Amino acid sequence: MVEVTERFAERRMARPEKVRLGELLVSQGLLTEEQLKFALEEQKRTGRQLGRVVVEAAFVTEEGISQALAKQLRAIYVDLKQFSPDPALVRLLPEAQARRYRAIVLSDLGDRLRVGFVNPTDLQAYDELTRILKRDVELAVVTEGGFLAAIDRLYRRTEEISGLAKELQADLADGPSDFTDLIGAGTGAEDAPVVKLLNTVFEEALRTRASDIHIEPQADKLRIRFRIDGVLHIQTEADPKIATAVALRLKLTSGLDISEKRLPQDGRFAIKVRNAQVDVRISTMPTQYGESVVMRLLNQNTGLLGLDNLGMPPAVVHKLRRAIQRPSGMILVTGPTGSGKTTTLYAALNELNTSDRKIITVEDPVEYRLPGINQVQVHDKIDLTFERVLRSALRQDPDVVLVGEMRDQNTAEIGMRAAMTGHLVLSTLHTNDAISTPVRLMDMGVPRYMVAMSLNMVLAQRLVRVVCESCATPHEPTPGEREWLRLEEGRNSHNGYVKGRGCPHCNGTGYQGRTGVYEVLEITQELVDAANSDDTGAFVLAARRQLAGETLRHDALRLVHAGRTTLEEAMRVSNQFED
């Protein structure tokens, strides 16, 4: 028995053998001969790897390929969505080598290390890793998607950011060196300490899917925080003495006035991080201990989502799609800042963007760039306001107009007149729910008849965090959650709730990603009649009848019962809704 175990261990540690992937997939029944022939021809035409060709053609999944290779090589297949490697073990292999050889250290087995390979037949990678790690290597197989996600998650740059911050502080403490060199204002900017620090911060922000970077000077520290899935997390804390250099470098990059420290400033710039083009919107504000800087990150490589990919219930997608196909009228998307309104509007624009339509957008700022669409950035300092641009846009013979926000009565009235005279107008408004939106417009001073005649539909939305699939576990509702469920649903809670316990995949939060909750108010003839009357209460009652059972709260509960989000998240966003 011992002899058999030793032979098995030797086989597992043996160098991998060369495998012809196409023949392997056919022999295991994962590909037909016809599919292989097509894939080989496509591989020859495009130069892409065969595995990538068959996955993109939906012949085989990544998991299927990896499991087939593992079976052939008598190795272990490791699903990195379910397995959480020790970060200290992973870092035994430097990140550059891990990415180069597409390999990750998974486990310490005492006399050897188990290493996951995307391409387990790469003999050179196997030999190089054995040399670098100075240990015997046991082969395991992982998918490329799982590998890339794990690498981005596990090679965190927190220590590097702290080290660069200390290096910058040491340079500042050395005495009267050239400050322009420290902030990268002179030649060789890429080698300036503050430039290296900020580049690392941006890289880490993209790795962690952060939407915003907050750089905040405090009395005894400079705090850098990332907003991930709508929640702020401390990334690092540094000496407050470097705050000035960091703020100056960012203002220099975005073309702001570096001599002005008493007034808030806004700007934008573009950077390239790991082959991703990122637009950065920057806002500076003077505080007690220095200038606070907040940056919104817009990854231009992410691509726009379609209406079917936003997570909307099918009934909501159907209503929105029906509304945007009308030749005229106004569609308003409402919700607080950061609730995904712009993403929804651009998903609609992407569907409307055909050669037979002229589309003009008036925005502050232009967040997404769409080919074939005329996009205008407002600029208040030169009197290029929403109102002025919108008036000009209507003289450009548009079919569809997107107005970034209905900020005031004049902009709202111009947009509604456009909606009444043959244009489809899309815009946003900051209200808590769909019912309060027409009322808010009337409170702004827009005539009742104009609201009633021009408004086609109001879509209200919020974003809730999605439970991490890797660490989701059954959850027993707390007494507070049980009482909330009883009030919302009129019945006692039942089983089936989930909550993430926290794992390396979700940075210990229990959540990974966000999805939307929605409610749609279609302006029917009953609502038009109610809006035209002087009785606002009649409109509210009629709107509530239409939304019965289909409110934001109901949609949040739908996601809870589907295991997509938690009771805690549903309660959090429900507290933002008006009764």
Residue pairs with C-beta under 8 A, 6 or more apart in sequence:
11 74
12 74
12 75
12 138
12 139
13 112
13 136
13 137
13 138
13 139
15 123
15 126
15 127
16 73
16 117
16 120
16 121
16 122
16 123
16 126
16 139
17 73
17 121
18 121
18 123
19 69
19 72
19 73
19 121
21 50
21 51
21 65
21 69
22 31
22 36
22 39
22 40
22 50
24 68
24 69
24 72
25 31
25 36
25 54
25 60
25 65
25 68
26 32
26 33
26 36
28 68
28 71
28 72
30 59
30 60
30 64
30 65
30 68
31 39
31 54
31 59
31 60
35 54
35 57
35 59
38 57
39 50
39 53
39 54
39 57
39 59
40 50
42 48
42 53
42 57
43 49
43 50
43 53
46 53
51 62
51 65
54 60
54 65
55 61
55 62
55 65
62 143
62 144
62 145
62 146
63 79
63 143
65 143
66 77
66 141
66 142
66 143
67 77
67 141
69 75
69 120
69 121
69 141
70 76
70 77
70 120
70 140
70 141
73 120
73 121
73 139
73 141
75 120
75 139
75 140
75 141
76 114
76 139
76 140
76 141
77 140
77 141
77 142
78 106
78 116
78 140
78 141
78 142
79 143
79 146
80 104
80 116
80 142
80 143
80 146
80 147
80 149
80 150
81 146
81 469
81 470
81 505
82 470
83 106
84 470
84 503
84 504
84 505
85 104
85 105
85 106
85 107
85 150
85 154
85 504
86 108
87 154
87 156
87 504
89 105
89 106
89 107
89 108
89 113
90 98
90 104
90 105
90 150
90 154
90 155
91 154
91 155
92 105
92 113
92 133
93 103
93 104
93 105
93 115
93 129
93 132
93 133
94 132
95 151
95 155
97 103
97 128
97 129
97 132
98 104
98 151
98 155
99 151
101 117
101 122
101 125
101 128
101 129
102 117
102 118
102 119
102 122
102 125
102 144
102 147
103 115
103 116
103 117
103 118
103 125
103 129
104 115
104 116
104 142
104 147
104 150
104 151
104 154
105 113
105 114
105 115
105 116
105 133
106 113
106 114
106 115
106 116
106 140
107 113
107 114
108 114
109 138
111 136
112 135
112 136
112 137
112 138
113 133
113 135
113 136
113 137
113 138
114 137
114 138
114 140
115 129
115 133
115 137
115 138
115 139
115 140
116 140
116 141
116 142
116 147
117 125
117 126
117 139
117 140
117 141
117 142
118 142
118 143
118 144
118 147
119 125
120 139
120 140
120 141
126 137
126 139
129 137
130 136
130 137
142 150
149 505
152 207
153 207
153 504
153 505
153 507
154 504
155 207
156 204
156 207
157 200
157 203
157 204
157 207
158 204
158 235
158 236
160 200
161 197
161 200
161 201
161 204
161 224
161 235
161 236
162 236
162 238
164 193
164 196
164 197
164 200
165 197
165 222
165 236
165 238
165 239
165 242
166 238
166 239
167 193
167 197
168 182
168 193
168 194
168 197
168 242
168 245
169 238
169 239
169 241
169 242
171 177
171 182
171 193
172 182
172 241
172 242
172 245
173 241
178 186
179 245
180 186
181 188
181 192
182 192
182 193
182 194
182 245
183 192
183 194
183 195
183 245
183 248
183 249
183 252
184 190
184 192
184 194
184 195
184 249
184 252
185 252
189 195
190 196
192 249
193 245
194 242
194 245
194 246
194 249
195 249
197 242
197 246
198 246
198 249
198 250
199 273
201 213
201 224
201 235
202 213
202 271
202 273
202 278
202 297
203 273
203 274
204 210
204 226
204 235
205 213
205 226
205 297
206 273
206 274
206 276
206 278
206 297
206 299
208 226
208 228
208 507
209 228
209 229
209 513
210 226
210 227
210 228
210 297
211 227
211 228
211 230
211 296
211 297
211 338
212 226
212 227
212 294
212 295
212 296
212 297
213 224
213 225
213 226
213 227
213 293
213 294
213 295
213 297
214 223
214 224
214 225
214 226
214 227
214 232
214 292
214 293
214 294
215 222
215 223
215 224
215 243
215 246
215 247
215 250
215 292
215 293
215 294
215 295
216 222
216 223
216 224
216 225
216 287
216 292
217 223
217 240
217 243
217 287
217 289
217 290
217 291
217 292
218 240
218 289
219 240
219 289
220 240
221 237
221 238
221 239
221 240
222 237
222 238
222 239
222 240
222 242
222 243
222 246
223 234
223 237
224 234
224 235
224 236
224 237
224 238
225 232
225 233
225 234
225 235
226 232
226 233
226 235
227 233
228 507
228 509
229 465
229 509
229 511
229 512
229 513
229 514
230 338
230 463
230 465
230 514
231 465
231 509
233 507
233 509
240 289
240 290
243 289
243 290
243 291
244 290
244 291
246 293
247 284
247 290
247 291
247 293
248 258
250 282
250 284
250 293
250 295
251 257
251 258
251 265
251 267
251 282
251 284
252 258
253 269
254 267
254 268
254 269
254 280
254 282
255 267
255 269
256 265
256 267
256 282
256 284
257 265
261 286
261 291
262 286
263 286
264 283
264 284
264 285
264 286
265 283
265 284
266 281
266 282
266 283
266 284
267 281
267 282
268 279
268 280
268 281
268 282
268 365
269 279
269 280
269 282
270 277
270 278
270 279
270 280
271 278
271 280
272 278
275 301
276 299
276 300
276 301
277 299
277 300
277 301
278 297
278 298
278 299
278 300
279 297
279 298
279 300
279 367
280 295
280 296
280 297
280 298
281 295
281 296
281 298
281 365
282 293
282 294
282 295
283 293
283 294
283 295
284 291
284 292
284 293
285 291
285 292
285 294
286 292
298 367
298 368
300 368
300 369
304 343
304 346
304 347
304 350
304 368
304 370
305 343
305 347
306 347
306 350
306 351
307 317
307 320
307 321
307 347
307 348
307 351
308 317
309 347
310 317
310 340
310 343
310 344
310 347
310 516
311 515
311 516
312 320
312 516
312 518
313 518
313 555
313 558
315 550
316 459
316 518
316 520
319 457
319 520
319 522
320 331
320 348
320 457
320 459
320 520
321 351
323 329
323 331
323 456
323 457
323 522
324 331
324 348
324 351
324 352
324 424
324 426
326 424
326 456
327 399
327 422
327 424
328 419
328 420
328 421
328 422
328 423
328 424
329 419
329 424
329 425
329 454
329 455
329 456
329 457
330 415
330 416
330 419
330 425
330 426
330 427
330 454
330 455
330 456
331 348
331 424
331 425
331 426
331 427
331 456
331 457
331 458
331 459
332 406
332 427
332 428
332 429
332 437
332 455
332 457
332 458
332 459
333 341
333 344
333 345
333 426
333 427
333 428
333 429
333 458
333 459
333 460
333 461
334 341
334 428
334 429
334 430
334 431
334 432
334 433
334 434
334 437
334 458
334 459
334 460
334 461
335 341
335 428
335 430
335 431
335 460
335 461
335 462
336 430
336 432
336 462
336 576
337 430
338 463
339 461
339 462
339 463
339 516
340 461
340 463
340 514
340 516
341 428
341 461
342 367
342 368
342 404
342 428
344 459
344 461
344 516
345 402
345 426
345 427
345 428
346 367
346 368
346 370
348 426
349 359
349 361
349 370
349 373
349 400
349 402
349 426
350 370
352 359
352 400
352 424
353 359
353 370
353 372
353 373
355 372
357 399
357 400
358 374
358 396
358 397
358 398
358 399
358 400
359 372
359 373
359 374
359 398
359 399
359 400
359 401
359 402
360 373
360 374
360 375
360 376
360 393
360 396
360 398
360 400
360 401
360 402
361 373
361 374
361 375
361 376
361 401
361 402
361 403
361 404
362 376
362 378
362 386
362 389
362 390
362 393
362 401
362 402
362 403
362 404
363 375
363 376
363 377
363 378
363 402
363 404
364 377
364 378
364 386
364 404
364 405
365 377
366 375
366 376
366 377
369 375
374 396
374 398
376 389
376 393
377 384
378 384
378 385
378 386
378 389
378 404
386 403
386 404
386 405
386 407
386 408
386 411
387 408
387 410
387 411
387 414
390 401
390 403
390 411
390 414
390 415
390 418
391 414
393 401
394 401
394 414
394 418
394 423
398 423
399 423
399 424
400 423
400 424
400 425
400 426
401 415
401 418
401 423
401 424
401 425
401 426
402 425
402 426
402 427
403 411
403 415
403 425
403 426
403 427
404 427
404 428
405 427
405 428
405 429
405 430
406 412
406 415
406 427
406 428
406 429
406 441
406 444
408 444
409 444
409 445
409 446
412 441
412 444
412 446
413 446
413 447
413 450
415 425
415 427
416 425
416 446
416 450
416 451
416 454
416 455
417 450
417 454
418 425
419 425
419 454
419 455
419 456
420 450
420 453
420 454
425 454
429 437
429 440
429 441
431 437
431 440
431 460
432 460
432 576
432 577
432 578
433 460
433 519
433 551
433 552
433 577
433 578
434 458
434 459
434 460
434 519
434 520
434 521
434 543
434 547
435 521
435 540
435 543
435 544
435 547
435 578
436 578
437 458
437 460
437 521
438 451
438 455
438 458
438 523
438 527
438 531
438 539
439 536
439 539
439 540
441 451
441 455
442 448
442 451
442 531
442 536
448 531
448 532
449 532
451 531
452 523
452 527
452 528
452 531
452 532
453 528
455 523
456 522
456 523
457 520
457 521
457 522
457 523
458 520
458 521
458 523
459 518
459 519
459 520
459 521
460 518
460 519
460 520
460 521
460 552
461 516
461 517
461 518
461 519
461 552
462 516
462 517
462 552
462 556
462 573
462 576
463 514
463 515
463 516
463 517
463 573
464 514
464 515
464 516
464 517
464 556
464 559
464 565
464 569
464 570
464 572
464 573
465 509
465 511
465 513
465 514
465 565
465 566
465 569
466 511
466 512
466 513
466 514
466 515
466 564
466 565
467 498
467 499
467 500
467 510
467 511
467 512
467 563
467 564
467 565
467 566
468 500
468 502
468 503
468 505
468 506
468 509
468 510
468 511
468 512
469 512
470 503
470 505
470 506
470 512
471 500
471 501
471 502
471 503
471 505
471 506
471 510
472 498
472 499
472 500
472 563
473 498
473 499
473 500
473 501
474 495
474 496
474 497
474 498
475 497
475 498
475 499
475 566
475 567
476 497
477 485
477 493
477 497
477 567
481 493
481 567
481 568
481 571
482 492
482 493
484 567
484 571
484 574
485 491
485 492
485 493
485 567
486 492
486 493
488 553
488 557
488 574
489 557
496 561
496 563
497 560
497 563
497 566
497 567
498 563
498 566
499 510
499 566
499 567
499 568
500 506
500 509
500 510
500 511
500 512
500 566
501 510
502 508
502 509
502 510
505 512
506 512
510 566
511 569
515 559
515 564
515 565
517 552
517 555
517 556
517 559
517 573
518 552
518 555
519 547
519 550
519 551
519 552
519 554
519 555
520 550
521 527
521 543
521 546
521 547
522 546
523 531
524 546
526 542
526 546
527 539
527 542
527 543
527 546
530 538
530 539
530 541
530 542
530 543
531 539
533 539
551 577
552 573
552 574
552 577
553 570
553 574
553 577
556 565
556 569
556 570
556 573
556 574
557 570
559 565
559 570
560 566
560 567
560 569
560 570
